[in-house]
Amino acid sequence: MVDQNPKNRLNPEQYASLKAEIVAPYRGLRQFFYIAFGASGFLGAFVFFFQVLAGRDVDSALPSLALQVAIVALMVFLWRWEQRQQQRPESVKKP
């Protein structure tokens, strides 16, 4: 017969993983988006920086460059904030 005790069904790694997912659902998906949007912003900033440096269409390239830099800064901030929340002890977290 199969043992029906739910504690015996999961190994400790699986249990810890599920417990972490309950505390912060979709953390991996959010981090993927932070990386994807940050990389996109970095590439855009790279293109607009060299467009401004070349002096081509500076009036429209400069605001776009500022927007791309702001997106990269926001993604870095969100990534670091997510990491701080993950390292925070369980006893300090409030429901």
RORO-765387 format. One record per residue: residue in one letter; z, x, y of N, C-alpha, C, CB in turn. Coordinates in steps of 0.001 Angstrom, whole numbers, padded with zeros to 6 digits, always signed. Glycine has a CB too. Layout:
AZXYZXYZXYZXY...
END
This chain:
M+000000+000836-001189+000000+000000+000000+000000+000882+001254+001221-000951-000003V-000461+000295+002331-000503+000984+003609+000793+000706+004353-001734+000543+004446D+001358+001765+004903+002592+001629+005667+002294+000883+006967+003224+003022+005959Q+003030-000157+007299+002778-000992+008461+003529-000539+009715+003147-002403+008146N+004263+000549+009628+005012+001032+010774+004038+001616+011800+006065+002089+010342P+003960+001060+013032+002973+001550+014009+003217+002987+014460+002969+000653+015215K+004426+003481+014350+004693+004856+014755+004046+005865+013819+006183+005098+014816N+003831+005472+012587+003237+006388+011614+001716+006386+011662+003698+006030+010222R+001107+005476+012351-000349+005394+012395-000973+006445+013314-000769+004016+012845L-000287+006823+014354-000836+007766+015331-000127+009108+015229-000712+007204+016760N-000914+010152+015370-000268+011454+015446+000245+011654+016878-001257+012601+015028P+001094+012622+017109+001700+012783+018445+000687+013019+019566+002670+013931+018419E-000437+013708+019280-001437+013948+020311-002105+012646+020741-002487+014940+019812Q-002435+011799+019767-003050+010519+020092-002092+009634+020876-003500+009809+018821Y-000843+009635+020487+000158+008827+021177+000328+009302+022621+001507+008887+020431A+000382+010601+022833+000514+011151+024185-000715+010815+025028+000718+012678+024130S-001886+010883+024425-003116+010561+025140-003137+009095+025559-004336+010877+024273L-002751+008214+024661-002716+006789+024988-001661+006484+026054-002438+005965+023728K-000540+007147+025962+000515+006946+026950+000049+007412+028330+001797+007697+026533A-000658+008539+028409-001181+009039+029681-002245+008086+030243-001772+010458+029499E-003033+007491+029376-004060+006553+029818-003436+005277+030369-005009+006220+028667I-002313+004874+029821-001617+003695+030330-001045+003980+031711-000498+003262+029365V-000510+005168+031910+000081+005529+033200-000997+005611+034276+000835+006871+033096A-002156+006194+033969-003231+006361+034950-004574+006017+034304-003250+007814+035510P-004916+004727+034295-006171+004344+033633-007398+004873+034369-006261+002828+033521Y-008416+005233+033616-009707+005699+034117-009619+006988+034925-010332+004634+034959R-008619+007824+034693-008491+009085+035427-009703+009984+035183-007199+009816+035017G-010131+010100+033956-011289+010944+033644-012554+010452+034319-011506+011005+032146L-012733+009140+034366-013915+008575+035023-013870+008838+036527-014015+007060+034750R-012696+008674+037121-012564+008958+038553-012856+010423+038837-011155+008593+039051Q-012345+011316+038017-012583+012739+038234-014058+013083+038074-011745+013570+037268F-014738+012418+037149-016181+012621+037010-016904+012241+038302-016732+011798+035827F-016519+011113+038886-017155+010690+040137-016823+011633+041285-016724+009273+040494Y-015609+012158+041326-015263+013136+042357-016177+014356+042259-013784+013560+042230I-016391+014826+041045-017252+016001+040842-018702+015672+041186-017154+016503+039383A-019191+014526+040727-020583+014146+040964-020856+013962+042454-020922+012860+040204F-019980+013228+043150-020209+012999+044578-020002+014273+045386-019283+011901+045094G-019052+015096+044970-018845+016371+045652-020041+017290+045504-017606+017055+045121A-020622+017338+044307-021810+018171+044086-023001+017645+044878-022158+018228+042589S-023141+016338+044930-024222+015741+045709-024050+016048+047193-024273+014223+045482G-022829+015925+047686-022560+016247+049088-022798+017720+049387-021131+015876+049447F-022439+018581+048446-022652+020010+048635-024144+020334+048721-022003+020800+047494L-024934+019744+047835-026379+019980+047880-026983+019447+049173-027064+019331+046676G-026540+018263+049600-027034+017715+050863-026647+018589+052039-026504+016308+051072A-025409+019064+052047-024965+019944+053129-025770+021232+053139-023471+020257+052991F-026082+021762+051971-026892+022966+051851-028267+022757+052490-027042+023366+050375V-028893+021638+052169-030229+021351+052700-030179+021156+054209-030823+020103+052024F-029228+020342+054682-029156+020072+056119-028722+021296+056919-028200+018926+056382F-027887+022146+056311-027490+023373+057001-028704+024247+057283-026458+024151+056170F-029544+024427+056285-030717+025271+056495-031758+024585+057365-031333+025653+055162Q-031767+023265+057383-032660+022555+058294-032204+022775+059739-032699+021039+057956V-030897+022717+059982-030365+022989+061321-030578+024454+061679-028861+022630+061400L-030362+025338+060731-030539+026771+060968-031986+027103+061328-030113+027569+059733A-032929+026389+060727-034347+026609+061025-034759+025945+062328-035213+026088+059888G-033918+025059+062851-034230+024403+064115-035159+023213+063980-034834+025382+065043R-035339+022705+062776-036215+021562+062543-035422+020263+062629-036907+021679+061174D-035811+019380+063520-035241+018032+063640-033708+018076+063704-035693+017157+062456V-033196+018883+064606-031759+019121+064720-031011+017849+065098-031484+020211+065750D-031640+016969+065910-030964+015751+066359-030578+014827+065210-031845+015004+067325S-031366+014782+064160-031004+013923+063020-030344+014713+061889-032247+013208+062486A-030584+016010+061829-030021+016811+060743-028544+017127+060967-030803+018104+060591L-028131+017282+062215-026742+017637+062490-025751+016536+062095-026583+017956+063955P-026014+015259+062436-025098+014215+061955-025096+014089+060423-025474+012872+062576S-026239+014302+059824-026311+014248+058367-025521+015383+057734-027764+014301+057906L-025586+016551+058342-024800+017690+057865-023311+017381+057971-025144+018966+058665A-022909+016811+059101-021497+016456+059277-021054+015440+058232-021255+015900+060686L-021901+014468+057936-021572+013467+056921-021421+014106+055542-022650+012378+056880Q-022320+015007+055191-022253+015662+053886-021005+016527+053761-023499+016512+053656V-020655+017232+054824-019438+018056+054810-018210+017160+054676-019338+018924+056100A-018217+016012+055349-017098+015072+055240-016972+014520+053824-017273+013921+056235I-018089+014257+053169-018054+013762+051790-017457+014817+050869-019470+013372+051310V-017872+016055+051026-017315+017136+050198-015816+017278+050446-018035+018478+050493A-015407+017219+051709-013980+017335+052033-013193+016176+051439-013773+017384+053554L-013742+014965+051497-013064+013806+050920-012925+013945+049404-013825+012520+051263M-013960+014419+048743-013893+014565+047287-012894+015649+046892-015282+014894+046717V-012818+016720+047653-011826+017772+047378-010422+017216+047572-012052+019007+048299F-010223+016446+048648-008918+015835+048897-008530+014894+047764-008926+015078+050229L-009458+014031+047346-009151+013086+046269-008881+013807+044953-010301+012093+046091W-009617+014868+044663-009399+015644+043441-007995+016253+043438-010467+016755+043305R-007618+016869+044556-006291+017494+044645-005185+016447+044579-006166+018307+045943W-005407+015314+045211-004419+014234+045170-004233+013734+043736-004849+013069+046093E-005333+013590+043021-005292+013174+041611-004529+014199+040771-006727+012989+041056Q-004762+015474+041022-004073+016520+040268-002577+016523+040572-004678+017892+040588R-002213+016299+041838-000787+016236+042186-000115+015050+041519-000604+016152+043705Q-000806+013928+041439-000244+012748+040783-000059+012987+039289-001143+011530+041012Q-000949+013747+038695-000874+014038+037274+000278+014988+036959-002188+014632+036792Q+000567+015933+037853+001621+016909+037612+002995+016397+038007+001324+018177+038357R+003046+015289+038682+004305+014706+039129+005132+014273+037920+004049+013506+040072P+006430+014554+037916+007252+014163+036773+007327+012653+036615+008648+014732+036916E+007496+012197+035376+007543+010770+035058+008693+010073+035772+007670+010570+033553S+009818+010748+035939+010994+010112+036517+010820+009800+038012+012205+011002+036316V+009908+010501+038678+009712+010291+040097+008724+009162+040340+009230+011572+040763K+007826+008888+039381+006820+007863+039549+007474+006482+039613+005799+007927+038410K+006962+005677+040514+007468+004310+040646+006392+003350+040156+007873+003991+042125P+006778+002294+039456+005778+001348+038934+005107+000530+040000+006408+000427+037956
END
